[in-house]
Amino acid sequence: MSLKVVLQILALLLTIGGTAFAWAALVDDWQKGRPGEALWPAFERLRQALHHLFRRPRTIRISVGSAVATASAMGVGVARGHRPVPRDAPLEDQVAFLRDRLDELRGDLDERTKVDNERYGALQQRVEDVAAEGRTTAGVLREDIRDVSTGSVRQELVGLAAVTLGTALGAWADFL
């Protein structure tokens, strides 16, 4: 076997190997960047059509049954009320009633303010948790984007170098 034939075989092997290596990198990038999406939709439709033609028929089972459910509830209602002060009551009684009623309203207001502050604190904590989760997710997405955009660059460059070397060897073999 002459040197020219050996170089041409080596050039062909490098070209095919480099091309296969670069294609593997391309497909890997595609699957990372668009998982579940077909690289060539026409081939995917053809594959689905062939699968549909040659698949085994499905067995269908029908189950029969019945179910009964009953729900009931009981409860007790509680309400607060105030006995009104008669209109002809002395002024001191009316003022005392108003003071008592204002104290009750202040107590109710303080209680509701306390509940609202607790809810606000819980809501604020939840917002902080969601913001932290968003920052974490953004970091992961940045890392994924970096990996998809540069993850297989070395593999693609090795494939390109192999194709270039194979082409150069093939051309050099032709001049021998």
Buried (B, 14 or more C-beta within 10 A) or exposed (E): EEEEEEBBBBBBEBBEBBBEBBEBBBEBBBEBBEEEEEEEEEEEEEEEEEEEEEEEEEEEEEEEEEEEEEEEEEEEEEEEEEEEBEEEEEEEEBEEBEEEEEEEEEEEEEEEEEEEEEEEEEEEEEEEEEEEEEEEEEEEEEEEEEEBEEBBEEBBEBBBBBBEBBBEBBEEBEEE
